[in-house]
Amino acid sequence: MASPFLLVQQVVTALTAKPGNACPDTRAVNGTISQDQTQPGPSFPADISSIIAFLLSLSALGDWFKLIVLGGVLETCRRLAFHFYRKIYNSFFITATFEEDDSSYDWMMVWLSSQPFWKQARDVQITTRNFGLNSNAIMIEGEPEDSSSVVNGNRQLSYLPSTSSVHSFWYKRRWVRVTRTVREGYYGRREDVLEICILSMDHRILNELLIEAKKTYKAAEERSISIYVSDTNNNWRHIASRPKRPLNSIVLDPGIKDLLVDDAKDFLESKPWYSARGIPFRRGYLLYGAPGSGKTSIIHSLAGELGLDVYVISLSRAGLDDAALNDLISDLPEKCIALMEDIDAAFSHTVNREQDNETPSKLGHPDNPRSPPASTSRITLSGLLNALDGVGAQEGRILFATTNKYNALDPALCRPGRMDIHVEFKLASKYQARELYRCFYFPDSESDEEDSAEKPSKSPSEKDSSNSEPTSFSGHSHQSRKRKLRPAEVDVLAAQFGDVIPEREFSMASLQGYLMTFKIRPEEAIKDAPAWIEKERAERVKNAKAADVPVVPASDATGVDEEP
Ligand SMILES: Nc1ncnc2c1ncn2[C@@H]1O[C@H](COP(=O)(O)OP(=O)(O)OP(=O)(O)O)[C@@H](O)[C@H]1O
């Protein structure tokens, strides 16, 4: 085959040759072989077809051309073969991909880890990840189920497909292939991708597998609620599952719990009613009032009662701006609880429109050390309002917002349609103190009631050791167990506790903290209460003096400026 150099030389020679000096080849092309060198030779072809014929006559160029055509044909054949292979493959296999960010990945992993074929697998990954579950759903065979065991705890072991090999198993008489790969995601983060291939032409088998995986996960999750938060890429990420909190463990003034539960249940069942009237199918609740009064607790408890997941929207998250907030809210699933805690804290100034343009430099100014620090959030009030009820706002969601500064909120934020129900949470009433006490000491089960025997008295060696230098720690240990009270006894003591605790002076959280120190000494909790109250009051005066603010009278200390 001619070299490119030779080829170029031939072409150049042909093109630059004078008629009289035409090379023999050229002349042969024109069919004229000059007999006489003095006579003018054949002329260089002038029209296109002659030029092409002329170029083709150059042997090297012809070889190159054939090579290009051959390469093109081979590549086309390769692509066609691959295309047909994919077509045939796809008509026999159904392929589904699951990305680590998505909840379906967790369902599949939990389901896979519960499959029996892992008993025979030769190459598996062992993990203690629980994919957001608190339960024992994904333990390995033979592992003790006692989740209270210190060794076992919540960290059960489970088998997973390893990333290095391809696994296959039979599902409903269909051959299934599992491949797990790790790829590089955003910011160099490593992300898992799970691929499931099913040898079947019927798509229903994939649906059945997905439904089974989801059911397995949900069954394992039944006694807990899922909490989601947004990550820095503005995707919702499942961060935890919490055990459901029984509603009766939260003590509120009579009527409040029923109001919230009944209203939310009614809302969830009223979709046709809303659409028939063209009203956006959304509901907002604003819980405001004293810190530690149960606002967050009742929301989590309601989520368990209604079977909804909680999506926490942290308005003060660094980097969150109006557009990102809008995306987050439109990405919420239908029927969920969106939770915005301390809605006032997203803005380092009063949450109203007049002050929306206030310059950040004015906030948290060094000359004014008591002013709040400038927020890193870039949320504006109008951005928040648009996100809450703009076109992208998700239908079917229940929004819960909490605040300790009700009066600082802009009326536009609180108006019906955005926050339909406002509930005030006050400091503990005598009734709440009594019910909290009852909740604390009420026997859990019959075995508790029977468990009335005193602990055996200490052995002589233990007594000896108790005379030595005391171990240094503060707080009350729960190691020792004393007799449990009978329900009737609890009622009497609870009433006494309610009498001792002053009305609306302490938060439920502080009462809970106090009772925790008397977990096994119910009678002493009542006896020590007056001293504790005095101590708390003295502490409050001292703190108020240090902060140079007037002491709030007990009856006004609700943390709320005025009624809605
Ligand atoms: N009404 C209540 N009944 C039972 N426990 C309560 C109640 N209020 C508060 N607690 C207990 O106090 C702790 C704090 O409660 P929670 O976080 O719900 O208060 P909050 O009102 O949301 O406080 P903050 O406004 O500071 O966020 C929890 O452990 C909870 O169990």
The ligand as an SDF file (V2000), in Angstrom:
LIG
                    3D

 31 33  0  0  0  0  0  0  0  0999 V2000
  -46.7830   17.9910   76.8740 N   0  0  0  0  0  0  0  0  0  0  0  0
  -45.8110   17.1050   77.0580 C   0  0  0  0  0  0  0  0  0  0  0  0
  -46.0830   15.8430   77.4220 N   0  0  0  0  0  0  0  0  0  0  0  0
  -45.0960   14.9510   77.6070 C   0  0  0  0  0  0  0  0  0  0  0  0
  -43.7990   15.2370   77.4480 N   0  0  0  0  0  0  0  0  0  0  0  0
  -43.4650   16.4770   77.0650 C   0  0  0  0  0  0  0  0  0  0  0  0
  -44.4560   17.4620   76.8610 C   0  0  0  0  0  0  0  0  0  0  0  0
  -43.8540   18.6010   76.4960 N   0  0  0  0  0  0  0  0  0  0  0  0
  -42.5480   18.3370   76.4650 C   0  0  0  0  0  0  0  0  0  0  0  0
  -42.3110   17.0710   76.7930 N   0  0  0  0  0  0  0  0  0  0  0  0
  -40.9990   16.4250   76.8470 C   0  0  0  0  0  0  0  0  0  0  0  0
  -40.0190   17.4450   76.8040 O   0  0  0  0  0  0  0  0  0  0  0  0
  -39.0380   17.2100   75.8130 C   0  0  0  0  0  0  0  0  0  0  0  0
  -38.9920   18.3800   74.8360 C   0  0  0  0  0  0  0  0  0  0  0  0
  -40.2410   18.4860   74.1730 O   0  0  0  0  0  0  0  0  0  0  0  0
  -40.4120   19.1020   72.7130 P   0  0  0  0  0  0  0  0  0  0  0  0
  -39.1400   19.0800   71.9730 O   0  0  0  0  0  0  0  0  0  0  0  0
  -41.5910   18.4540   72.0800 O   0  0  0  0  0  0  0  0  0  0  0  0
  -40.7620   20.5980   73.0710 O   0  0  0  0  0  0  0  0  0  0  0  0
  -40.9350   21.8220   72.0960 P   0  0  0  0  0  0  0  0  0  0  0  0
  -42.1610   22.5550   72.5290 O   0  0  0  0  0  0  0  0  0  0  0  0
  -40.8820   21.3740   70.6810 O   0  0  0  0  0  0  0  0  0  0  0  0
  -39.6470   22.6610   72.4580 O   0  0  0  0  0  0  0  0  0  0  0  0
  -38.9080   23.7810   71.5830 P   0  0  0  0  0  0  0  0  0  0  0  0
  -39.8780   24.8880   71.3610 O   0  0  0  0  0  0  0  0  0  0  0  0
  -37.7760   24.1830   72.4530 O   0  0  0  0  0  0  0  0  0  0  0  0
  -38.5030   23.1020   70.3160 O   0  0  0  0  0  0  0  0  0  0  0  0
  -39.4040   15.9060   75.1560 C   0  0  0  0  0  0  0  0  0  0  0  0
  -38.5290   14.9180   75.6300 O   0  0  0  0  0  0  0  0  0  0  0  0
  -40.7980   15.5930   75.6020 C   0  0  0  0  0  0  0  0  0  0  0  0
  -40.9180   14.2350   75.9150 O   0  0  0  0  0  0  0  0  0  0  0  0
  1  2  1  0
  2  3  1  0
  2  7  2  0
  3  4  2  0
  4  5  1  0
  5  6  2  0
  6  7  1  0
  6 10  1  0
  7  8  1  0
  8  9  2  0
  9 10  1  0
 10 11  1  0
 11 12  1  0
 11 30  1  0
 12 13  1  0
 13 14  1  0
 13 28  1  0
 14 15  1  0
 15 16  1  0
 16 17  2  0
 16 18  1  0
 16 19  1  0
 19 20  1  0
 20 21  2  0
 20 22  1  0
 20 23  1  0
 23 24  1  0
 24 25  2  0
 24 26  1  0
 24 27  1  0
 28 29  1  0
 28 30  1  0
 30 31  1  0
M  END
$$$$
